Amino acid sequence: MGARMAVEGGGPIVSENLLNSAELQRDDPWSTWSPMPSLAPAFSVERTGANRVSLRVSGNGNRHCFGAWRRQVPARPGTAYRLRVVMRVEGTDHLFLHVTPHIVWRRGDMDEVWCAEDAIRHYRREDDRIVGEDTFVAPANCDGAEVRLLLRYHPEATVWFEEVSLAETEAPTPRWIRVGTMRFMPPQPATPEEHIRLYAEQIDRLGATQPDIVVLPEFANTASLPPRSGQALWESAEEIPGPFCAMLAEKARAYGCYLCAGLLERDGEFVFNAALLLDRRGEVVGKYRKVHPYWPEEPMGVSPGDGFEVFPTDFGVVGVMICYDSWWPESVRILALKGAELILFPNAGYEEKILPARAIDNNVYIAAATLGSPAAIVNTRGELLAVSAVNNTLTAEIDLNDRPRCHPNSGGNLNPGPGGARWARNANSTRTDEEILAALRFDGNRESNGEG
């Protein structure tokens, strides 16, 4: 029922489609698995053409179902392998909750609890099929691999696995980038023109280090102006693009780097706390408006934004949050779920203990540019790669393909899956997300003290 994967003379392990029914009569390398009978889904083999079969697994009315087709194959420690599956899925749109093709990296006869496991994280749709592909490096202590095609926790879902392959491949190459950030508050009082000149000088300092991206603090165009509200606030805000943006575009072109700056934005009759991202040519990539204004901002006249978005760059995907956004765990979580690898964090000040937690929870790097708190670059383990509690510029090199977790357990991406990982959600439904939304509503049927 599949081509056996063998190592001949130490050569590479390469598989074609493992669902070749020509071998069905003489060889059956696939078997079914479930932790116990009460959890077993329904399994069947369906012919789809000459020498072709699909492996079917269905919830069969059991909302607690947890089971997989599985196959043992050889694997060499330290070698990279690409797992690819093509499947049809019916009965659920929540792929990452319920359908989990993955590899168990076997260690002799040791129990699975001691084995690393890696799950496919990347999917795309091709007509009515879903294609999942991912590359993993076999752990140093493994001596084999078990491919599992898992269905979990859905009574109505049915999956047909039509193609499965595991092939030796090249390990991902590093994606090194240099990140620049700063702690800088212009002296008070400073005019709008002085804000432009002083922040241009900080960018020049960082530009000498050949950064790929530079982050400026929140309110970079108005930070040292006297507090204003209402019409006066509106008059001090800047239309985008405006003079400060023109300086950013000039510097982005001069140093061939991306630039992100927090700006007080005027848009028609309204004012927003925004962050602008420009590319290496000085072109606008995108704009984010602060979703959670600090309370003094709102009585002054700042309107909140209404969503977190991620932005593609030539080195990876970045997300932006501003200052008080960091107090909400869902801010970074949403950005990470949408694919952000690096979070840009312009702010006036923040709680320092929060950043490591946000990075750890969501397996992202964070670059904080600030007016009054320490500027910092934090890795996915919550470690400070660079930090300054005084006015200064700082840089760090990070490899976006190296995003280890703070507590890897036995390794792999299934075991320590963080909140910002769609592919590692060990839950049987979206109920927890729905309960969060329900708790935010007041329907008059329960007492609330405003604290949930």
C-alpha positions as CSV (number, residue, x, y, z in Angstrom):
1,M,0.0,0.0,0.0
2,G,3.0,2.2,-0.2
3,A,6.6,2.3,-1.4
4,R,8.9,1.2,1.4
5,M,11.5,3.9,2.3
6,A,15.0,2.3,2.5
7,V,18.5,3.4,3.1
8,E,20.8,1.8,0.6
9,G,24.5,2.3,1.0
10,G,23.9,5.2,3.3
11,G,22.2,7.2,0.6
12,P,19.4,9.6,1.1
13,I,15.9,8.6,2.1
14,V,13.6,9.7,-0.7
15,S,10.0,8.7,-1.0
16,E,7.5,9.0,-3.8
17,N,3.8,8.9,-3.0
18,L,3.4,6.5,-0.1
19,L,-0.1,5.6,-1.2
20,N,0.7,3.5,-4.2
21,S,-1.9,0.7,-4.2
22,A,0.2,-1.6,-6.5
23,E,1.9,-2.8,-3.4
24,L,-1.3,-3.4,-1.5
25,Q,-1.3,-7.1,-2.3
26,R,2.2,-7.8,-1.0
27,D,2.9,-5.1,1.5
28,D,0.9,-3.1,4.0
29,P,3.2,-0.6,5.8
30,W,0.3,1.6,7.0
31,S,-1.6,0.8,10.1
32,T,-4.2,2.5,12.3
33,W,-3.6,3.9,15.8
34,S,-5.6,5.4,18.7
35,P,-4.7,5.6,22.4
36,M,-7.7,3.5,23.3
37,P,-10.8,2.0,21.6
38,S,-13.2,4.7,22.9
39,L,-11.2,7.4,21.0
40,A,-10.8,5.5,17.7
41,P,-12.1,7.3,14.6
42,A,-13.5,5.2,11.7
43,F,-10.8,4.2,9.2
44,S,-11.0,2.8,5.6
45,V,-9.0,2.5,2.4
46,E,-10.6,3.9,-0.8
47,R,-9.3,3.3,-4.3
48,T,-9.1,6.4,-6.3
49,G,-7.7,5.1,-9.6
50,A,-5.2,2.7,-11.1
51,N,-2.5,2.0,-8.4
52,R,-3.9,4.8,-6.3
53,V,-5.7,4.8,-2.9
54,S,-6.6,7.3,-0.3
55,L,-6.6,6.8,3.4
56,R,-9.9,7.8,5.0
57,V,-10.4,8.8,8.6
58,S,-13.7,10.0,10.0
59,G,-15.0,11.3,13.4
60,N,-17.9,8.8,13.1
61,G,-20.0,10.8,15.5
62,N,-17.4,10.8,18.3
63,R,-16.5,14.3,19.5
64,H,-13.6,12.9,21.5
65,C,-12.1,11.0,18.6
66,F,-8.3,10.9,18.4
67,G,-6.6,8.5,16.0
68,A,-4.3,8.3,13.0
69,W,-3.1,6.3,10.1
70,R,0.6,5.7,10.7
71,R,3.7,4.4,9.0
72,Q,7.3,3.7,10.3
73,V,10.2,4.9,8.2
74,P,14.0,5.2,8.7
75,A,15.5,8.5,9.6
76,R,19.0,9.8,10.2
77,P,19.7,12.2,13.1
78,G,20.5,15.8,12.0
79,T,19.1,15.3,8.5
80,A,16.4,17.5,7.1
81,Y,13.2,16.0,5.8
82,R,10.2,17.5,4.0
83,L,6.8,16.0,4.8
84,R,4.1,16.7,2.2
85,V,0.4,15.7,2.3
86,V,-2.5,16.3,-0.1
87,M,-5.9,15.8,1.3
88,R,-9.6,16.5,1.0
89,V,-11.4,17.6,4.2
90,E,-15.1,17.7,4.8
91,G,-17.1,18.7,7.8
92,T,-14.8,21.3,9.4
93,D,-13.1,24.6,8.6
94,H,-10.9,24.4,11.7
95,L,-8.0,22.6,10.1
96,F,-5.5,23.4,12.8
97,L,-7.7,22.2,15.6
98,H,-8.7,18.9,14.1
99,V,-6.4,17.6,11.3
100,T,-2.7,17.2,12.4
101,P,-0.4,15.4,10.0
102,H,2.9,15.0,11.9
103,I,6.1,13.1,12.6
104,V,7.0,11.2,15.8
105,W,10.8,11.0,16.0
106,R,11.3,7.6,17.4
107,R,14.0,6.6,19.9
108,G,14.1,2.8,19.9
109,D,11.4,1.4,22.1
110,M,11.1,4.5,24.3
111,D,7.6,5.7,25.1
112,E,6.2,8.4,22.9
113,V,6.3,10.9,25.8
114,W,10.1,11.0,25.4
115,C,10.0,11.5,21.6
116,A,10.0,14.9,19.8
117,E,7.1,15.5,17.4
118,D,6.8,18.0,14.5
119,A,3.5,19.0,12.9
120,I,3.0,20.6,9.5
121,R,2.5,24.3,9.9
122,H,2.0,25.5,6.4
123,Y,-1.0,24.8,4.2
124,R,-2.4,26.1,0.9
125,R,-5.6,25.3,-1.1
126,E,-5.3,23.9,-4.6
127,D,-8.8,23.6,-6.1
128,D,-10.7,21.3,-3.7
129,R,-7.6,19.9,-2.2
130,I,-5.5,21.1,0.7
131,V,-1.7,20.8,0.4
132,G,0.4,20.8,3.5
133,E,4.2,20.9,3.4
134,D,6.9,21.5,6.0
135,T,10.6,20.8,6.6
136,F,12.0,19.4,9.8
137,V,15.4,18.4,11.1
138,A,15.5,15.0,12.8
139,P,16.7,15.3,16.4
140,A,20.1,14.1,17.4
141,N,18.8,11.2,19.5
142,C,16.3,9.7,17.1
143,D,16.7,6.5,15.1
144,G,13.5,6.5,13.0
145,A,10.4,8.4,12.1
146,E,6.7,7.6,12.3
147,V,4.4,9.5,9.9
148,R,1.0,10.1,11.5
149,L,-2.1,11.3,9.7
150,L,-4.2,12.4,12.7
151,L,-7.8,13.4,13.1
152,R,-8.9,14.7,16.5
153,Y,-11.9,16.0,18.4
154,H,-14.5,16.3,15.7
155,P,-17.6,14.1,15.3
156,E,-18.5,15.1,11.7
157,A,-15.1,15.7,10.0
158,T,-13.8,13.3,7.4
159,V,-10.4,13.5,5.8
160,W,-9.1,11.6,2.7
161,F,-5.3,11.6,2.5
162,E,-4.5,11.2,-1.2
163,E,-0.8,11.8,-1.2
164,V,1.8,11.5,1.5
165,S,5.6,11.8,1.0
166,L,8.7,12.2,3.1
167,A,11.9,13.2,1.4
168,E,15.3,14.1,2.5
169,T,16.0,17.8,1.7
170,E,18.3,20.7,2.5
171,A,17.9,22.2,5.9
172,P,16.5,25.8,5.9
173,T,19.3,28.4,5.5
174,P,19.5,31.2,8.1
175,R,17.6,34.4,7.6
176,W,19.8,36.9,9.3
177,I,18.7,40.5,9.6
178,R,20.0,43.4,11.6
179,V,17.4,45.2,13.7
180,G,17.9,48.7,15.0
181,T,15.9,50.5,17.7
182,M,16.3,53.4,20.1
183,R,15.5,55.0,23.4
184,F,15.1,58.7,22.6
185,M,13.0,61.6,23.8
186,P,13.7,65.0,22.3
187,P,14.4,67.8,24.8
188,Q,11.4,69.9,25.8
189,P,10.2,72.0,24.3
190,A,11.0,70.9,20.8
191,T,9.4,72.2,17.6
192,P,8.0,69.8,15.0
193,E,11.0,70.7,12.8
194,E,13.3,69.8,15.7
195,H,11.6,66.4,16.1
196,I,12.4,65.7,12.4
197,R,16.0,66.8,12.8
198,L,16.7,64.9,16.0
199,Y,15.1,61.7,14.9
200,A,16.9,61.9,11.6
201,E,20.2,62.0,13.6
202,Q,19.2,58.9,15.5
203,I,18.4,57.1,12.2
204,D,21.8,58.2,10.9
205,R,23.5,56.6,13.9
206,L,21.8,53.4,13.2
207,G,22.2,53.7,9.4
208,A,26.0,53.3,9.9
209,T,25.4,49.8,11.1
210,Q,23.6,48.8,7.9
211,P,20.3,47.7,9.5
212,D,17.5,45.9,7.7
213,I,14.9,47.6,9.8
214,V,14.9,50.5,12.2
215,V,12.1,51.3,14.8
216,L,11.3,54.7,16.2
217,P,9.3,55.4,19.3
218,E,5.6,56.3,19.7
219,F,4.7,59.9,18.9
220,A,8.0,60.5,17.2
221,N,6.6,63.6,15.5
222,T,5.1,65.2,18.6
223,A,6.8,63.6,21.7
224,S,8.1,66.8,23.3
225,L,5.3,69.1,22.4
226,P,3.2,70.4,25.4
227,P,0.2,68.2,26.2
228,R,-2.8,69.2,24.0
229,S,-6.3,68.1,23.5
230,G,-9.2,68.7,21.2
231,Q,-8.6,71.1,18.4
232,A,-5.0,71.8,19.5
233,L,-4.2,68.1,19.4
234,W,-5.7,67.9,15.9
235,E,-3.6,70.8,14.7
236,S,-0.4,69.3,16.0
237,A,-1.0,65.9,14.3
238,E,0.4,65.2,10.9
239,E,-1.4,64.0,7.8
240,I,0.2,61.0,6.3
241,P,2.3,61.5,4.3
242,G,3.6,64.7,5.8
243,P,7.0,66.3,6.7
244,F,8.0,63.7,9.2
245,C,7.1,61.0,6.7
246,A,9.2,62.7,4.0
247,M,12.2,62.5,6.3
248,L,11.6,58.8,7.0
249,A,11.3,58.1,3.2
250,E,14.6,59.9,2.6
251,K,16.4,58.0,5.3
252,A,14.9,54.6,4.2
253,R,16.3,55.2,0.7
254,A,19.6,56.5,1.9
255,Y,20.3,53.4,4.1
256,G,18.4,50.8,2.1
257,C,16.4,49.8,5.2
258,Y,12.8,49.5,6.4
259,L,11.7,52.1,8.9
260,C,8.8,52.0,11.4
261,A,7.8,55.1,13.4
262,G,5.0,55.9,15.8
263,L,3.2,59.1,14.6
264,L,0.3,61.2,15.8
265,E,-1.8,61.1,12.6
266,R,-4.5,63.5,11.4
267,D,-7.0,62.0,9.0
268,G,-9.8,64.3,8.0
269,E,-11.5,65.5,11.3
270,F,-10.0,62.7,13.4
271,V,-6.7,61.9,15.2
272,F,-5.1,58.5,15.6
273,N,-2.1,57.1,17.3
274,A,-0.5,55.4,14.3
275,A,2.7,53.6,13.2
276,L,3.9,53.8,9.7
277,L,6.1,51.2,8.0
278,L,8.2,52.1,4.9
279,D,10.3,49.9,2.7
280,R,13.9,50.2,1.6
281,R,12.8,52.6,-1.3
282,G,10.9,54.8,1.1
283,E,7.5,53.5,-0.1
284,V,4.7,53.0,2.4
285,V,4.2,49.3,3.2
286,G,1.4,49.8,5.6
287,K,0.0,51.7,8.5
288,Y,-1.3,50.5,11.9
289,R,-3.6,52.5,14.3
290,K,-3.3,51.7,18.0
291,V,-6.2,49.5,19.0
292,H,-5.9,50.2,22.8
293,P,-5.2,53.8,23.5
294,Y,-4.0,54.7,27.0
295,W,-6.9,56.3,28.8
296,P,-5.6,60.0,28.7
297,E,-5.3,59.7,25.0
298,E,-9.0,59.2,24.5
299,P,-10.2,62.2,26.5
300,M,-7.7,64.3,24.6
301,G,-9.3,63.3,21.3
302,V,-7.4,60.2,20.0
303,S,-9.6,57.6,18.3
304,P,-8.7,53.9,18.5
305,G,-7.9,51.7,15.6
306,D,-9.9,48.5,15.0
307,G,-7.6,45.6,14.0
308,F,-4.1,44.1,14.0
309,E,-2.5,43.5,10.7
310,V,0.8,42.0,9.5
311,F,3.0,43.3,6.8
312,P,5.3,41.4,4.4
313,T,8.9,42.5,3.9
314,D,11.7,41.1,1.8
315,F,13.1,39.3,4.9
316,G,9.9,38.0,6.6
317,V,6.6,39.1,8.1
318,V,6.3,41.8,10.8
319,G,3.5,43.0,13.0
320,V,3.1,46.2,14.9
321,M,1.7,47.0,18.3
322,I,1.9,50.4,20.1
323,C,2.5,51.0,23.8
324,Y,-0.6,50.2,25.8
325,D,-1.5,47.4,23.3
326,S,1.2,45.3,25.1
327,W,-1.0,44.9,28.2
328,W,-3.5,42.8,26.1
329,P,-2.1,39.3,25.5
330,E,-4.2,39.0,22.4
331,S,-2.4,41.8,20.7
332,V,0.7,39.8,20.0
333,R,-1.2,36.6,19.8
334,I,-3.3,37.8,16.9
335,L,-0.2,39.1,15.1
336,A,1.6,35.8,15.6
337,L,-1.5,33.8,14.5
338,K,-1.4,35.9,11.3
339,G,2.2,35.0,10.7
340,A,4.3,37.7,12.3
341,E,7.8,36.7,13.1
342,L,9.1,40.0,14.4
343,I,6.9,42.5,16.4
344,L,7.7,46.2,16.1
345,F,6.8,48.0,19.3
346,P,6.9,51.8,19.3
347,N,6.0,53.1,22.7
348,A,6.3,55.9,25.2
349,G,6.8,53.5,28.1
350,Y,5.9,49.9,29.0
351,E,6.1,47.3,31.8
352,E,9.4,45.6,31.2
353,K,8.3,42.2,32.6
354,I,5.7,42.0,29.8
355,L,8.0,41.7,26.8
356,P,9.7,38.4,27.6
357,A,6.2,36.8,28.3
358,R,4.8,38.1,25.0
359,A,7.8,36.8,23.1
360,I,7.8,33.4,24.8
361,D,4.0,33.0,24.5
362,N,4.0,33.6,20.8
363,N,7.5,32.5,19.6
364,V,8.3,35.9,18.1
365,Y,11.1,38.4,18.3
366,I,10.2,41.9,19.6
367,A,11.9,45.2,19.0
368,A,10.9,48.0,21.4
369,A,11.6,51.7,20.6
370,T,10.7,54.0,23.5
371,L,10.6,57.5,24.8
372,G,11.1,56.6,28.5
373,S,11.5,52.9,29.2
374,P,14.4,50.7,28.2
375,A,14.8,50.1,24.4
376,A,15.1,46.4,23.9
377,I,15.4,43.6,21.3
378,V,14.0,40.3,22.7
379,N,14.4,36.8,21.3
380,T,11.8,34.0,21.4
381,R,13.2,32.7,24.6
382,G,12.5,36.0,26.3
383,E,16.2,36.9,26.5
384,L,17.4,40.5,26.0
385,L,19.7,40.6,23.0
386,A,20.2,44.4,23.4
387,V,18.9,46.9,25.9
388,S,19.4,50.5,26.9
389,A,17.8,52.4,29.8
390,V,19.3,55.8,28.7
391,N,19.0,57.7,25.4
392,N,20.8,55.5,23.0
393,T,20.6,53.5,19.8
394,L,21.1,49.7,19.7
395,T,21.2,46.9,17.2
396,A,21.1,43.1,17.2
397,E,21.3,40.4,14.5
398,I,18.6,37.8,14.6
399,D,17.9,34.7,12.5
400,L,14.2,34.5,11.7
401,N,14.6,30.8,10.8
402,D,15.9,30.2,14.3
403,R,13.0,30.6,16.7
404,P,13.6,28.2,19.5
405,R,11.1,28.0,22.4
406,C,11.9,28.7,26.0
407,H,10.9,25.3,27.2
408,P,11.4,22.7,24.4
409,N,10.4,19.6,26.4
410,S,11.4,16.7,24.1
411,G,11.7,19.0,21.2
412,G,9.6,19.6,18.0
413,N,6.8,22.1,17.5
414,L,3.9,20.0,18.9
415,N,5.1,19.8,22.5
416,P,5.7,23.4,23.5
417,G,3.2,25.0,21.1
418,P,2.6,28.6,22.2
419,G,-0.6,30.5,22.1
420,G,0.4,32.2,18.8
421,A,0.7,28.9,16.9
422,R,-2.3,27.8,14.9
423,W,-0.7,24.4,14.2
424,A,-0.2,23.5,17.9
425,R,-3.6,24.1,19.5
426,N,-4.4,21.2,21.7
427,A,-8.1,21.9,22.2
428,N,-11.3,20.2,21.0
429,S,-13.2,23.3,19.8
430,T,-13.2,27.0,19.5
431,R,-15.1,27.3,22.8
432,T,-12.4,29.1,24.7
433,D,-12.3,31.9,22.1
434,E,-16.1,32.1,22.1
435,E,-16.1,32.4,25.9
436,I,-13.8,35.3,25.7
437,L,-16.2,37.1,23.4
438,A,-19.1,36.2,25.5
439,A,-17.4,37.5,28.6
440,L,-16.9,40.9,26.9
441,R,-20.6,41.3,26.4
442,F,-23.0,42.5,29.1
443,D,-26.4,41.0,28.6
444,G,-28.1,41.9,31.9
445,N,-28.3,38.3,33.0
446,R,-25.3,38.3,35.3
447,E,-23.7,40.7,37.7
448,S,-20.5,42.3,36.5
449,N,-17.9,44.3,38.4
450,G,-16.3,45.5,35.2
451,E,-13.4,43.1,35.7
452,G,-14.8,40.1,33.9
